[in-house]
Amino acid sequence: MIGQYLAQTATWRRRTGQDGYGVATFATDATITCRWEWKRRLVRTLTGDEIVSEARVFTRDAVNAGDVLVDPAGREWTVISASPQYALNGSELFREVAL
């Protein structure tokens, strides 16, 4: 059902860990289908901090907090939080990602 609304794209840089200096490392870039919505709102991070989110993205890909999404204009956004949404049978339908 949500597939028809995923008419935009983003470049996804999945975080894989940290190097010896504590700098985040990322997997090879992948292009994903998604829906961008530009709206400010207050979101809570995994550590409980409240941060202003500038946008949210809906996607079927397994995007997680700490990953990076690049919008169509080339701007890089660090994922603040990602919330999976489930169907009644327990399967994951999509993820709502706050940036």
MDTraj code that builds the backbone (N, CA, C; nanometers):
import mdtraj as md
import numpy as np

residues = "MET ILE GLY GLN TYR LEU ALA GLN THR ALA THR TRP ARG ARG ARG THR GLY GLN ASP GLY TYR GLY VAL ALA THR PHE ALA THR ASP ALA THR ILE THR CYS ARG TRP GLU TRP LYS ARG ARG LEU VAL ARG THR LEU THR GLY ASP GLU ILE VAL SER GLU ALA ARG VAL PHE THR ARG ASP ALA VAL ASN ALA GLY ASP VAL LEU VAL ASP PRO ALA GLY ARG GLU TRP THR VAL ILE SER ALA SER PRO GLN TYR ALA LEU ASN GLY SER GLU LEU PHE ARG GLU VAL ALA LEU".split()
xyz = np.array([
    [0.0818, -0.1194, 0.0000],
    [0.0000, 0.0000, 0.0000],
    [0.0862, 0.1258, 0.0000],
    [0.1885, 0.1311, 0.0809],
    [0.2724, 0.2515, 0.0865],
    [0.3613, 0.2648, -0.0365],
    [0.3818, 0.1556, -0.1077],
    [0.4711, 0.1562, -0.2229],
    [0.4387, 0.2617, -0.3263],
    [0.3119, 0.2908, -0.3472],
    [0.2726, 0.3899, -0.4470],
    [0.3137, 0.5317, -0.4074],
    [0.3401, 0.5550, -0.2790],
    [0.3798, 0.6876, -0.2322],
    [0.5315, 0.7064, -0.2294],
    [0.6061, 0.5996, -0.2477],
    [0.7519, 0.6081, -0.2434],
    [0.8047, 0.6426, -0.3826],
    [0.7813, 0.7654, -0.4245],
    [0.8135, 0.8085, -0.5603],
    [0.9409, 0.8927, -0.5671],
    [1.0099, 0.9101, -0.4553],
    [1.1328, 0.9879, -0.4527],
    [1.2492, 0.8946, -0.4182],
    [1.3699, 0.9480, -0.4243],
    [1.4869, 0.8662, -0.3925],
    [1.5764, 0.9383, -0.2929],
    [1.6635, 0.8602, -0.2335],
    [1.7669, 0.9127, -0.1438],
    [1.8881, 0.8219, -0.1563],
    [2.0034, 0.8756, -0.1250],
    [2.1236, 0.7941, -0.1162],
    [2.1401, 0.7566, 0.0293],
    [2.1544, 0.6278, 0.0557],
    [2.1630, 0.5754, 0.1919],
    [2.3054, 0.5321, 0.2205],
    [2.3618, 0.5875, 0.3263],
    [2.4938, 0.5473, 0.3757],
    [2.4732, 0.4786, 0.5097],
    [2.4742, 0.3449, 0.5066],
    [2.4502, 0.2658, 0.6275],
    [2.5740, 0.2657, 0.7148],
    [2.5560, 0.3059, 0.8407],
    [2.6672, 0.3098, 0.9353],
    [2.7076, 0.1682, 0.9731],
    [2.8393, 0.1407, 0.9660],
    [2.8892, 0.0066, 0.9955],
    [2.9686, -0.0001, 1.1250],
    [3.0039, 0.1147, 1.1815],
    [3.0808, 0.1151, 1.3056],
    [3.1690, 0.2384, 1.3154],
    [3.2846, 0.2210, 1.3813],
    [3.3804, 0.3298, 1.3998],
    [3.5203, 0.2797, 1.3672],
    [3.6041, 0.3730, 1.3202],
    [3.7431, 0.3363, 1.2976],
    [3.8220, 0.3527, 1.4276],
    [3.9506, 0.3367, 1.4234],
    [4.0346, 0.3454, 1.5423],
    [4.0368, 0.4826, 1.6075],
    [3.9943, 0.5850, 1.5358],
    [3.9922, 0.7214, 1.5890],
    [3.8539, 0.7640, 1.6363],
    [3.7566, 0.6734, 1.6324],
    [3.6217, 0.7057, 1.6763],
    [3.5350, 0.7716, 1.5707],
    [3.5820, 0.7755, 1.4458],
    [3.5056, 0.8348, 1.3363],
    [3.4156, 0.7272, 1.2762],
    [3.2907, 0.7621, 1.2515],
    [3.1938, 0.6668, 1.1965],
    [3.2393, 0.6155, 1.0603],
    [3.2166, 0.4866, 1.0363],
    [3.2438, 0.4267, 0.9063],
    [3.1112, 0.3852, 0.8435],
    [3.1071, 0.3886, 0.7109],
    [2.9824, 0.3628, 0.6386],
    [3.0038, 0.2621, 0.5275],
    [2.8975, 0.1889, 0.4947],
    [2.8985, 0.0943, 0.3832],
    [2.8903, 0.1726, 0.2525],
    [2.9038, 0.1021, 0.1433],
    [2.8917, 0.1629, 0.0114],
    [2.7533, 0.2252, -0.0045],
    [2.7477, 0.3406, -0.0701],
    [2.6210, 0.4111, -0.0917],
    [2.5224, 0.3249, -0.1700],
    [2.3951, 0.3364, -0.1343],
    [2.2874, 0.2682, -0.2056],
    [2.1752, 0.3680, -0.2304],
    [2.1097, 0.3575, -0.3427],
    [1.9949, 0.4421, -0.3732],
    [1.8688, 0.3684, -0.3298],
    [1.7858, 0.4377, -0.2518],
    [1.6621, 0.3773, -0.2028],
    [1.5428, 0.4621, -0.2466],
    [1.4266, 0.3984, -0.2557],
    [1.3033, 0.4716, -0.2835],
    [1.2438, 0.5156, -0.1507],
    [1.1835, 0.6335, -0.1509],
    [1.1321, 0.6888, -0.0265],
    [1.0323, 0.8001, -0.0555],
    [0.9841, 0.8594, 0.0511],
    [0.9007, 0.9803, 0.0436],
    [0.9566, 1.0792, 0.1441],
    [0.9939, 1.1981, 0.0980],
    [1.0445, 1.3047, 0.1830],
    [0.9300, 1.3954, 0.2243],
    [0.9259, 1.4327, 0.3515],
    [0.8314, 1.5334, 0.4009],
    [0.9107, 1.6349, 0.4821],
    [0.9040, 1.7593, 0.4412],
    [0.9793, 1.8655, 0.5066],
    [0.8894, 1.9349, 0.6080],
    [0.9114, 1.9043, 0.7353],
    [0.8319, 1.9646, 0.8419],
    [0.9106, 1.9537, 0.9713],
    [0.9199, 2.0655, 1.0424],
    [0.9894, 2.0641, 1.1714],
    [0.9019, 2.0019, 1.2779],
    [0.9672, 1.9212, 1.3632],
    [0.8974, 1.8651, 1.4784],
    [1.0001, 1.8180, 1.5795],
    [0.9564, 1.8032, 1.7015],
    [1.0433, 1.7612, 1.8106],
    [1.0421, 1.6095, 1.8194],
    [1.1616, 1.5471, 1.8167],
    [1.1712, 1.4009, 1.8272],
    [1.2672, 1.3646, 1.9404],
    [1.2528, 1.2447, 1.9900],
    [1.3377, 1.1947, 2.0977],
    [1.4364, 1.0939, 2.0395],
    [1.5646, 1.1087, 2.0763],
    [1.6685, 1.0180, 2.0288],
    [1.6668, 0.8898, 2.1112],
    [1.7514, 0.7950, 2.0745],
    [1.7611, 0.6693, 2.1483],
    [1.8074, 0.6905, 2.2918],
    [1.8830, 0.7985, 2.3154],
    [1.9333, 0.8276, 2.4502],
    [1.8357, 0.9121, 2.5313],
    [1.7209, 0.9503, 2.4712],
    [1.6203, 1.0263, 2.5433],
    [1.6287, 1.1762, 2.5249],
    [1.7279, 1.2244, 2.4504],
    [1.7387, 1.3680, 2.4247],
    [1.6320, 1.4113, 2.3246],
    [1.5854, 1.5356, 2.3376],
    [1.4897, 1.5901, 2.2423],
    [1.5630, 1.6800, 2.1434],
    [1.5391, 1.6569, 2.0147],
    [1.6059, 1.7307, 1.9073],
    [1.5000, 1.7728, 1.8063],
    [1.5202, 1.8870, 1.7429],
    [1.4297, 1.9321, 1.6377],
    [1.4661, 1.8597, 1.5086],
    [1.3678, 1.7930, 1.4519],
    [1.3839, 1.7237, 1.3243],
    [1.3358, 1.8171, 1.2140],
    [1.4118, 1.8268, 1.1063],
    [1.3767, 1.9138, 0.9943],
    [1.2925, 1.8418, 0.8896],
    [1.3031, 1.7109, 0.8852],
    [1.2319, 1.6343, 0.7828],
    [1.2079, 1.4931, 0.8327],
    [1.1177, 1.4247, 0.7630],
    [1.1011, 1.2824, 0.7884],
    [1.0916, 1.2126, 0.6541],
    [1.1335, 1.0875, 0.6558],
    [1.1384, 1.0068, 0.5346],
    [1.0670, 0.8757, 0.5627],
    [0.9897, 0.8297, 0.4677],
    [0.9254, 0.6991, 0.4762],
    [0.9930, 0.6089, 0.3738],
    [1.0333, 0.4891, 0.4149],
    [1.1010, 0.3960, 0.3254],
    [1.0773, 0.2523, 0.3702],
    [1.0967, 0.1588, 0.2805],
    [1.0881, 0.0168, 0.3144],
    [1.2238, -0.0404, 0.3549],
    [1.3293, 0.0355, 0.3351],
    [1.4641, -0.0124, 0.3673],
    [1.4919, -0.0007, 0.5168],
    [1.5852, -0.0805, 0.5658],
    [1.6147, -0.0903, 0.7097],
    [1.7082, 0.0209, 0.7572],
    [1.6676, 0.1448, 0.7381],
    [1.7458, 0.2607, 0.7820],
    [1.7388, 0.2690, 0.9346],
    [1.8526, 0.2995, 0.9988],
    [1.8599, 0.3071, 1.1448],
    [1.9222, 0.4391, 1.1894],
    [1.9053, 0.4716, 1.3169],
    [1.9671, 0.5917, 1.3743],
    [2.1183, 0.5829, 1.3552],
    [2.1789, 0.6957, 1.3179],
    [2.3227, 0.7008, 1.2935],
    [2.3586, 0.6873, 1.1469],
    [2.2674, 0.6336, 1.0651],
    [2.2909, 0.6271, 0.9212],
    [2.2819, 0.7678, 0.8632],
    [2.3182, 0.7824, 0.7370],
    [2.3113, 0.9119, 0.6686],
    [2.2270, 0.8956, 0.5434],
    [2.1356, 0.9910, 0.5205],
    [2.0587, 0.9979, 0.3968],
    [2.0961, 1.1262, 0.3247],
    [2.1100, 1.1166, 0.1933],
    [2.1407, 1.2333, 0.1103],
    [2.0167, 1.2639, 0.0280],
    [1.9660, 1.3862, 0.0423],
    [1.8433, 1.4240, -0.0288],
    [1.8729, 1.4518, -0.1768],
    [1.7693, 1.4707, -0.2583],
    [1.7902, 1.4950, -0.4017],
    [1.8737, 1.6195, -0.4320],
    [1.8785, 1.7146, -0.3389],
    [1.9593, 1.8358, -0.3592],
    [2.1052, 1.8149, -0.3205],
    [2.1391, 1.6961, -0.2676],
    [2.2776, 1.6661, -0.2317],
    [2.3130, 1.6952, -0.0874],
    [2.2171, 1.7352, -0.0046],
    [2.2445, 1.7628, 0.1365],
    [2.2448, 1.6325, 0.2163],
    [2.3407, 1.6206, 0.3072],
    [2.3522, 1.5018, 0.3910],
    [2.2783, 1.5238, 0.5222],
    [2.1994, 1.4235, 0.5628],
    [2.1218, 1.4285, 0.6854],
    [2.1541, 1.3060, 0.7694],
    [2.1899, 1.3267, 0.8951],
    [2.2107, 1.2153, 0.9870],
    [2.0762, 1.1731, 1.0447],
    [2.0519, 1.0439, 1.0459],
    [1.9251, 0.9910, 1.0968],
    [1.9226, 1.0044, 1.2487],
    [1.8217, 1.0752, 1.3006],
    [1.8047, 1.0945, 1.4445],
    [1.7378, 0.9728, 1.5058],
    [1.6299, 0.9272, 1.4418],
    [1.5580, 0.8088, 1.4896],
    [1.4890, 0.7418, 1.3720],
    [1.4627, 0.6130, 1.3863],
    [1.3916, 0.5366, 1.2840],
    [1.2923, 0.4454, 1.3543],
    [1.1668, 0.4558, 1.3159],
    [1.0609, 0.3779, 1.3799],
    [0.9963, 0.2846, 1.2784],
    [1.0110, 0.1540, 1.2980],
    [0.9418, 0.0614, 1.2074],
    [0.7925, 0.0609, 1.2343],
    [0.7142, 0.0480, 1.1287],
    [0.5690, 0.0380, 1.1375],
    [0.5304, -0.1008, 1.0892],
    [0.4455, -0.1702, 1.1657],
    [0.4142, -0.3095, 1.1387],
    [0.2709, -0.3298, 1.0931],
    [0.2519, -0.4352, 1.0118],
    [0.1175, -0.4783, 0.9708],
    [0.0569, -0.5603, 1.0831],
    [-0.0700, -0.5926, 1.0719],
    [-0.1374, -0.6719, 1.1742],
    [-0.0791, -0.8122, 1.1875],
    [-0.0177, -0.8643, 1.0821],
    [0.0421, -0.9973, 1.0886],
    [0.1842, -0.9951, 1.1454],
    [0.2340, -0.8775, 1.1814],
    [0.3654, -0.8658, 1.2431],
    [0.4794, -0.8346, 1.1478],
    [0.4543, -0.8323, 1.0182],
    [0.5605, -0.8007, 0.9231],
    [0.5809, -0.6488, 0.9157],
    [0.7051, -0.6085, 0.8910],
    [0.7359, -0.4648, 0.8826],
    [0.6887, -0.4099, 0.7486],
    [0.6090, -0.3028, 0.7542],
    [0.5573, -0.2392, 0.6337],
    [0.6538, -0.1338, 0.5805],
    [0.7001, -0.0460, 0.6696],
    [0.7898, 0.0628, 0.6313],
    [0.8535, 0.1199, 0.7567],
    [0.9462, 0.2131, 0.7370],
    [1.0086, 0.2843, 0.8489],
    [0.9861, 0.4338, 0.8320],
    [0.9567, 0.4971, 0.9458],
    [0.9474, 0.6433, 0.9504],
    [1.0767, 0.6927, 1.0110],
    [1.1500, 0.7726, 0.9355],
    [1.2841, 0.8149, 0.9731],
    [1.2855, 0.9658, 0.9975],
    [1.3344, 1.0069, 1.1145],
    [1.3443, 1.1496, 1.1464],
    [1.4865, 1.1965, 1.1175],
    [1.4958, 1.3115, 1.0488],
    [1.6251, 1.3694, 1.0121],
    [1.6383, 1.5082, 1.0716],
])
top = md.Topology()
chain = top.add_chain()
for i, resn in enumerate(residues, 1):
    res = top.add_residue(resn, chain, resSeq=i)
    for name in ("N", "CA", "C"):
        top.add_atom(name, md.element.get_by_symbol(name[0]), res)
traj = md.Trajectory(xyz[None], top)
